[in-house]
Amino acid sequence: MAPHRRTTSSSGTGELLHTLGDLTGRILERIKFQQARVELAAALQRQVLAAELPVLAGLQVAGRYAPARAGLDIGGDWYDGFLMPDGSVGFAIGDVQGHDVEAAALMGQVRTCLRAVATATTDPAEVLGRTNDLLVAMNSGLFVTCSFLRFDPVTRELADARAGHVPAVWATADGHCDIVLNDGGLPLGIVAGERYPSTRRLLTDVGAYVLFTDGVVEGPGYPIEEGLAQVAELALGACGSHPDELAARVIKVADLTGHSDDAAVLVLRYGGLRPQREGEV
């Protein structure tokens, strides 16, 4: 007897093909939707990072940004620098929770809030405090880590306050180097009325103050202590160089962390530039 062969009716085959076609169409629409969100977030990010950093006598500034290295995630890291009404200069670096168009949109709002608040007060503690209250009132559901600094070109005083952000690194040409572990407050957007202590220091001689986001110094299997030590070593060795050079070196530390997050670096370089040696790039 011939073996029995199981056949599929033409109507059953048609239904299967229709189902597969419907699923394929939904998947393609989902991919297009996700790509559109990524492109929008990337456009928002480019708009924020396109701002020119201020140019001052005796203070050179450079920033670097590296996008996420995997997937379609767009992060909320940014840096900024701008002149303030009293003649001082404000600098900010921060990281919005999440990796999507919402994070990128909030990043732009935070940048705008900081600049707006700085028209009324330039004290870093007050700038962060008022910005925090605005973000809490907006009830976005996201929080933001941030450091805000004020540089006075007349007195050469640098004041800074920190809202849950990673520490900075301060290195001088005479061999002094610190991981700046000043007291700070909670990230922005969590609790109204939060206070942010500020610290003041004079920038004399030659040195560099290096700020960055956590994507630079921390990742899976790469403790933040190692990342901070790596940045400190780079800053100490190149604090007399042009800030573009130091920023380019620091952003490469992110490659060691195994992190898929985006990363940002802001370098404030003060004092005379080190003479370039023959053959040095």
N, C-alpha and C positions, 0 to 999 in steps of 0.2 A: 504494500500500500504506500502510495506517495505521501511524504511528510506533509502535515497540514501547515499551510502558510497563513500567517496572520496579515491581513490587509487593512489598510486605513482608507476609509471612505474619502471621496473627494471633498465632501462637505467638512469632514474632520480636519483634513489637511488645510483647507481654506481658512478654517477658524484659527488653526495654529499659526498660519502665516500672518493672519490679521492681528493676532495677539502679539506676535514678535514685532511686527511693524509698528504697532502702537507703543510697545515698550521702547523700541529704538527711537521713535519720535520723542518720547518723554525724556529719554536720556540725553538726546541732542539738545532739547530745549533747556534742560537743566545745566548742561555744559555751557551753552550760550549765555544763560543767566549768570552763572558763576563768573565767566570770563568778563561779562559786562561790569559786574561788581568789582572785580579786580582792576579792570581798566579805569573805572571811576576812582577807586581808592588810590591807584598809582598817580592819577592826574592831580588829585588833592594833595598828595605827598609832594609831587614835583612843584606845585604852586607854593607850598610852604617853604621848601628847601631852596627855592630859587632866589630868596631874598639875599641881597648883598650884605656881607658883614661889614661893620664900620671900620674905617681906617683912621688910626690915631698915631700921633708922634710918640714914639717910645713904646708902643704896644702893637704887636702884629697878631692877627687872629686868623685861624684857619679851621675849617670844618670838613668832616668826611662822613659820608653815609654809605652803608652797604645794605642792599635789600636782603630779604630772607632767601636762603640758599636752596630751599626745597618746597615743592608744592606750589599752590596758588595763594598762599597767605601773604597779606600785606600788613606790615606792622604799623605801630603808631609812634615810632621814634622820630625825634626832631631836635634841631638846635636853632638858635636865633640870636641875633645881636642888633641893637638899635640905640640911637641917641635918645636921651631923655630930656625933659624940659629944663632941668637945672644944670645942664651941661655935662652930666655924668653919662655913662654908657651902661645899658642893661644887657646881660647875657643870660640865656636860658638853654637848658637841655632837659629833655624829658622823654617819658615812655608811657603811652596810653595802654591800658590793659586791653588785650584782645588783638586779633589779626584779621581785620575785615574792614569793609567800607565804613562801618560805624566808628571803629578806632581811628581811621584816617580823618573822618569828619570831625570827631571830637578833638583830635590833634590840632586842627585848624582853629577850632573854637578856643582852645586853651591858649594858643599863641596869641589870638586876638584879645582874649581877656587879660593876659599878662601885659600886653602893650597898652591897653586901655587903662588898667589900674595904675600903671606906671606914669600916667599923666597927672595923677592925683598925689601919688607918693612914690618915692624911689627907694625907700628902705626895703631891702629884700624880705624881711620878716613880715612887713605889712603887705607887700605885694603878694606874697604867697597866701597870707591869711585872707585877704579880700578875694583873691581868685578862688580859693577853696570854698568860701561861702557862696560865691556865684555858681560854682559847679554843683554844690550840694542842692542849691535851689533849682537848678536845671534838671536834677534827678535823672541823669542819663543812664544810671546803672553801671557805669564804668568808673574806675579810679585811675589816677595819673600820678606817677612818680616824677619829681621835678627838682632841679636845682636852679635857683635864680641868684645872679650876682650883679653887683653894682661897682663899677670902676670909676673913680674920680681922677681925671687926668691931671688935675692941679696938685692934689695931695698925694696921688699915687696909692690911694687906699683902695683895697679890694674887700668888699663886704659880701657875704654870701649866706644863704639860708637853704635848707634842704627839706624836701617833703617826701620822705620814704625812698629817696634815690640812693644809688650806689655811691660810695665815697669817691672823692677826686684824688688826684696825685699832684703834689707840689714839689718841684725839683729846682735846685739852684746850681749855678756853674761852679760854686765853691765846694760841691760834693754833698750838699744837704738834700735829703729827700724824705718826704712824709706822705703816708697815706692819710688823707684828711678825714678823720673820724669825728667831726663835730656833731654835737647833738642836733637832732632834727625832729620834725613832727610826722604825723601820719601822711600817707599819700593824699593828694588832693581829691575832693569829691566824696569823702567818706563821712566825716563828722563836721557839722557846722561849729564855728568858734574855735577850731584847733589853732594852737600857737606854734610858731616856727622860730626858734632861737636863731640869731644871726651871729656871725663871727667876722672880725675885722683884722686885716693884716696889711702891712705896707709892702709894696712890690718895689724893691730896690735892687741895685746891681744888675745881675743877669739871671734869668730863670724862666720857668714855664709852669703854668697851672693847667692841668689836663683834666678835662671832664669827658665822661663817656656814659653809655647806657649798659645795662647788664648783659646784652648780647655780645659785648666785647670781651667780658672777663669771666663769664660763667656759662657752663653748659653741662650736658650729661657726662658724668665721669671727669669733669674738670672743675674742681672747687674754685670758688671765687677768690680764695686766698692766693692760689697760684696765678690766676689772671691778674690780680692787683700787683703781685710781685713782678710779673712780666712787664706790665705797663710802667711800674716804678723804675725798673732797670732801663727800659727804653728812654724814659723821660730824663733820667739822670745822665745817660750817655749822649743825648741829643738836645738837651735844653738850651744849648747855645746855638742851635741850628735854626734854619727858617721854620716857621710853624707848619708850613705845608709838608715839609719832610717828616717832621715828628708825627703829624696827624696821619700821614700815609703809613708810617710804621706801626702806630698804635692800632689802627683799624684792622691790620693784618693779624692781630692777636685773636680776633674773632674766629679765624680759620683753625685755631688750635682747640677751641672749646667743643666742637662737635655740635654746636647749637644751630638750630634752623631759624632762629629769630633774626630780625634785622638788627642793625647796629649803627650807632652814631658816635662821633668824636668831635670835641671842640677844644682847641688848643689856644690859650692866651700866652703869648710869648713876649716878654718884656726885657728891656735893656738892649745893649748893642749886640748885633749879630756876630757870631763867631766867624772869623775869616775862613774862607773855603780853602782847603788844602789842595795842592796840585794833584790832579787826577781824581779828586773826590766829586761824586755826583750829588 
